[in-house]
Amino acid sequence: MTRVGFVGLGNIGKPMAKRLLAWDDGLTVFDLAPEPLAELEEQGARVADSVADLAGECGVICVMVNTDDQVREVMGQVLGAARPGTVVAVHSTISPDLPPRLEDLAGRHDLLFVDAPVSGGAMGAADGTLALMVGGSAAAYDAVRGPFALLGAEVVHCGPAGNGTAAKLARNLLHFVAFTATGEALRLAEAAGVDLVALGRIVRHTDAITGGPGAIMHRDTTAPLTPEDGWTSIFEHVLALGSKDLAHAIALADRLGVEVPMAQYASENLARALGLGASAVTSEGAAT
């Protein structure tokens, strides 16, 4: 019997905890806010009096709080209360050096630890389609696979403690750099008189077809491509199209007086990003 505990019932934590109501061995929850506790209790969860109370009866403890300090505080209350062999799973996105320290601390108290940040937002949490990026030992990963299967459609063991957080930070780097580039593209389109709402529909439509940035994320290395690699001809085609279109976009931006540093950086680094070596694209369209 492995009862699951969940600490932190915020915008993503609450729908995650609701998914765990289906766990056969039961769910115990704790939060400082009374409203989500009452909601979860009404649906069948037991409300703990404290983190220590929760830790004493649960074999897997999920933590979804906001900051590093809050994670440390919860961990401090778990230690000494949890039974040996209990797994502490931190779903919060925390600083990259913290997970190995937490694993070491857990080990000194005969506990297991995983860092398991999530991607997919509140909607993914509600319908159980999150991606969970798990860092920790094989034993710790095996212990959480059951309840995690209720939380996400993509549960990936990324390696030792800290690798779950590294995967989440890399994923979000792509996310927010793309948002920055989106702002640049919107400024260019606006200056040209394009309907921005219509452009948004076009982008969402075509990304759903082509896969967006993830469409090129199939290789298991960032090493330069070799001539015999099957991806070489594909990425050479991507580079040719990208170089041409970036050059035209930069030329349009120059004509309209719009600064596009992200486009300029991409033009200079696209080939390297694709594993094809260095390149530079001028506004006249020449690739070198």
C-alpha positions as CSV (number, residue, x, y, z in Angstrom):
1,M,0.0,0.0,0.0
2,T,1.5,3.3,-1.1
3,R,-0.6,6.3,-0.1
4,V,0.2,9.5,-2.0
5,G,0.6,12.9,-0.4
6,F,0.4,16.2,-2.2
7,V,1.7,19.5,-0.8
8,G,0.8,22.7,-2.7
9,L,-2.7,23.1,-4.2
10,G,-2.2,26.1,-6.5
11,N,-3.2,26.6,-10.1
12,I,-1.4,23.5,-11.3
13,G,-1.0,21.6,-8.0
14,K,-4.7,21.4,-7.4
15,P,-5.7,19.8,-10.7
16,M,-2.7,17.5,-10.4
17,A,-3.9,16.4,-6.9
18,K,-7.4,15.8,-8.3
19,R,-5.9,13.4,-10.8
20,L,-4.5,11.5,-7.9
21,L,-7.9,10.9,-6.3
22,A,-8.0,7.9,-8.7
23,W,-5.0,6.4,-6.9
24,D,-6.3,3.2,-5.3
25,D,-4.2,3.5,-2.1
26,G,-5.6,7.0,-1.2
27,L,-4.6,10.6,-1.3
28,T,-3.6,13.0,1.5
29,V,-3.3,16.7,0.8
30,F,-1.9,19.8,2.6
31,D,-1.9,23.5,1.8
32,L,-1.9,26.7,3.7
33,A,-5.1,27.9,1.9
34,P,-8.3,26.4,3.3
35,E,-10.4,26.6,0.0
36,P,-8.5,24.0,-2.1
37,L,-8.3,21.7,1.0
38,A,-12.1,21.8,1.4
39,E,-12.6,21.1,-2.3
40,L,-10.2,18.1,-2.3
41,E,-11.7,16.8,1.0
42,E,-15.2,16.9,-0.5
43,Q,-13.9,14.8,-3.4
44,G,-12.4,12.2,-1.2
45,A,-8.9,13.2,-0.1
46,R,-7.8,13.3,3.5
47,V,-6.7,16.7,4.7
48,A,-3.5,16.6,6.8
49,D,-3.0,18.9,9.8
50,S,0.6,19.6,8.7
51,V,3.3,18.5,6.3
52,A,4.7,16.2,9.0
53,D,1.2,14.6,9.5
54,L,1.0,14.0,5.7
55,A,4.6,12.6,5.5
56,G,4.0,10.1,8.3
57,E,1.4,8.2,6.3
58,C,2.4,8.5,2.7
59,G,4.9,6.5,0.6
60,V,5.1,9.1,-2.2
61,I,5.1,12.8,-1.3
62,C,4.5,15.2,-4.2
63,V,5.5,18.8,-3.7
64,M,4.3,21.7,-5.9
65,V,5.1,24.9,-4.2
66,N,6.5,28.2,-5.6
67,T,10.1,28.9,-4.5
68,D,13.4,27.2,-3.6
69,D,12.9,28.4,0.0
70,Q,9.4,26.9,0.2
71,V,10.7,23.6,-1.2
72,R,13.4,23.6,1.5
73,E,10.8,24.3,4.2
74,V,8.6,21.5,3.1
75,M,11.6,19.1,2.9
76,G,12.6,20.1,6.4
77,Q,9.1,19.2,7.7
78,V,9.2,15.9,5.9
79,L,12.5,14.8,7.4
80,G,12.0,12.9,10.6
81,A,8.3,12.3,9.9
82,A,8.4,10.2,6.8
83,R,9.0,6.5,6.9
84,P,12.3,5.0,5.4
85,G,11.9,4.3,1.7
86,T,9.4,7.2,1.2
87,V,9.9,9.1,-2.1
88,V,9.8,12.9,-2.1
89,A,8.9,14.2,-5.6
90,V,9.4,17.9,-6.2
91,H,7.4,19.1,-9.2
92,S,8.3,22.8,-8.7
93,T,10.7,24.4,-11.1
94,I,13.7,25.1,-8.9
95,S,17.3,26.2,-9.2
96,P,19.5,23.6,-11.0
97,D,21.9,23.0,-8.1
98,L,19.1,22.3,-5.5
99,P,17.9,18.8,-6.6
100,P,21.3,17.0,-5.9
101,R,21.4,18.6,-2.5
102,L,17.9,17.5,-1.7
103,E,18.6,14.0,-2.8
104,D,21.7,13.9,-0.5
105,L,19.6,15.3,2.3
106,A,16.9,12.7,1.7
107,G,19.4,9.9,1.6
108,R,20.7,10.7,5.0
109,H,17.2,10.1,6.3
110,D,16.7,6.8,4.3
111,L,14.4,8.6,1.9
112,L,14.4,8.6,-1.9
113,F,14.1,11.8,-4.0
114,V,13.2,12.8,-7.5
115,D,13.0,16.2,-9.2
116,A,10.0,16.0,-11.5
117,P,9.0,19.3,-13.0
118,V,6.1,19.4,-15.4
119,S,5.1,21.0,-18.6
120,G,1.7,21.5,-20.0
121,G,0.1,24.1,-17.7
122,A,-3.1,23.9,-15.8
123,M,-5.0,22.5,-18.8
124,G,-2.6,19.5,-19.0
125,A,-2.7,19.1,-15.3
126,A,-6.5,18.9,-15.4
127,D,-6.8,16.3,-18.1
128,G,-3.7,14.3,-17.1
129,T,-1.6,15.0,-20.3
130,L,1.3,16.7,-18.6
131,A,4.9,15.9,-19.5
132,L,6.9,15.0,-16.4
133,M,10.7,15.2,-16.5
134,V,12.1,13.0,-13.8
135,G,15.6,13.1,-12.3
136,G,16.7,10.6,-9.7
137,S,17.8,7.0,-9.2
138,A,16.2,4.0,-10.9
139,A,14.7,2.9,-7.7
140,A,13.2,6.3,-7.0
141,Y,11.8,6.5,-10.5
142,D,10.3,3.0,-10.3
143,A,8.5,4.0,-7.1
144,V,6.8,7.0,-8.6
145,R,5.8,5.6,-12.0
146,G,2.4,4.4,-10.9
147,P,1.0,7.7,-9.5
148,F,2.9,9.7,-12.2
149,A,1.0,7.8,-14.9
150,L,-2.2,9.5,-13.6
151,L,-0.6,12.9,-13.9
152,G,0.9,12.8,-17.4
153,A,0.9,11.3,-20.8
154,E,4.7,11.7,-21.1
155,V,6.7,10.6,-18.1
156,V,10.4,10.5,-18.9
157,H,13.3,9.4,-16.7
158,C,15.9,12.0,-17.7
159,G,18.8,10.7,-15.6
160,P,20.1,11.4,-12.1
161,A,18.7,14.0,-9.7
162,G,18.9,17.4,-11.3
163,N,18.3,16.2,-14.9
164,G,14.6,16.6,-14.6
165,T,15.1,20.3,-13.7
166,A,17.7,20.7,-16.5
167,A,15.2,19.3,-19.0
168,K,12.5,21.7,-17.8
169,L,14.8,24.7,-18.0
170,A,15.9,23.7,-21.5
171,R,12.3,23.3,-22.6
172,N,11.3,26.6,-21.1
173,L,14.4,28.3,-22.6
174,L,12.9,27.3,-26.0
175,H,9.5,28.5,-24.9
176,F,10.4,32.0,-23.8
177,V,13.1,32.7,-26.4
178,A,10.3,31.8,-28.9
179,F,8.0,34.3,-27.2
180,T,10.7,37.0,-27.5
181,A,11.1,36.2,-31.2
182,T,7.3,36.3,-31.5
183,G,7.3,39.8,-30.3
184,E,9.9,40.7,-32.9
185,A,7.8,39.1,-35.6
186,L,4.7,40.9,-34.5
187,R,6.4,44.3,-34.6
188,L,7.6,43.6,-38.1
189,A,4.2,42.4,-39.3
190,E,2.5,45.4,-37.6
191,A,4.9,47.8,-39.3
192,A,4.0,46.2,-42.6
193,G,0.3,46.6,-42.0
194,V,-0.5,42.9,-41.4
195,D,-3.6,41.9,-39.3
196,L,-1.9,40.5,-36.2
197,V,-4.9,38.4,-35.1
198,A,-5.0,36.8,-38.5
199,L,-1.2,36.2,-38.3
200,G,-1.7,34.5,-35.0
201,R,-4.3,32.1,-36.5
202,I,-1.9,31.3,-39.4
203,V,1.0,30.6,-37.0
204,R,-1.1,28.3,-34.8
205,H,-2.5,26.5,-37.8
206,T,0.8,25.8,-39.4
207,D,2.6,24.9,-36.2
208,A,0.0,22.3,-35.6
209,I,0.9,20.8,-39.0
210,T,4.7,21.1,-39.0
211,G,5.3,20.7,-35.2
212,G,7.1,24.0,-34.6
213,P,10.6,23.9,-33.1
214,G,10.1,20.4,-31.9
215,A,10.0,19.2,-35.5
216,I,13.8,19.2,-35.7
217,M,14.4,17.7,-32.2
218,H,15.0,14.0,-33.1
219,R,18.8,13.7,-33.0
220,D,20.4,12.3,-29.8
221,T,23.4,14.7,-30.1
222,T,24.3,18.2,-31.1
223,A,27.5,17.1,-32.8
224,P,28.0,18.3,-36.4
225,L,26.3,16.2,-39.0
226,T,28.3,14.0,-41.2
227,P,27.7,13.7,-45.0
228,E,26.3,10.2,-44.7
229,D,23.9,11.1,-41.9
230,G,20.2,11.0,-43.1
231,W,19.5,14.3,-41.4
232,T,22.1,16.2,-43.4
233,S,20.1,16.6,-46.6
234,I,17.0,17.4,-44.7
235,F,18.7,20.1,-42.6
236,E,20.5,21.5,-45.6
237,H,17.1,22.0,-47.2
238,V,15.9,23.7,-43.9
239,L,19.0,25.9,-43.9
240,A,18.4,27.0,-47.5
241,L,14.8,27.9,-46.9
242,G,15.6,29.5,-43.5
243,S,18.6,31.5,-44.9
244,K,16.5,32.9,-47.7
245,D,13.4,33.8,-45.6
246,L,15.5,35.3,-42.8
247,A,17.4,37.4,-45.3
248,H,14.1,38.7,-46.8
249,A,12.7,39.4,-43.3
250,I,15.7,41.3,-42.3
251,A,15.6,43.3,-45.5
252,L,11.9,44.1,-44.9
253,A,12.7,45.2,-41.3
254,D,15.5,47.5,-42.6
255,R,13.1,49.1,-45.0
256,L,10.5,49.6,-42.3
257,G,12.9,50.7,-39.6
258,V,12.1,47.8,-37.3
259,E,14.9,46.4,-35.1
260,V,15.0,42.6,-35.4
261,P,18.0,41.4,-33.3
262,M,16.6,37.9,-32.9
263,A,16.3,37.5,-36.6
264,Q,19.8,38.7,-37.1
265,Y,21.2,36.3,-34.5
266,A,19.2,33.4,-36.1
267,S,20.6,34.3,-39.5
268,E,24.1,34.1,-38.2
269,N,23.6,30.9,-36.2
270,L,21.0,28.8,-38.0
271,A,23.5,26.5,-39.7
272,R,25.3,25.8,-36.4
273,A,22.0,25.2,-34.7
274,L,21.2,22.6,-37.4
275,G,24.6,20.9,-37.0
276,L,25.8,22.2,-40.4
277,G,28.6,24.5,-39.2
278,A,28.8,28.3,-39.1
279,S,26.9,30.6,-41.4
280,A,26.0,34.3,-41.8
281,V,23.1,35.7,-43.9
282,T,23.1,39.2,-45.1
283,S,20.1,41.3,-45.8
284,E,20.7,40.8,-49.5
285,G,20.2,37.1,-49.1
286,A,23.7,35.7,-49.4
287,A,24.6,32.8,-47.1
288,T,28.2,32.2,-46.2
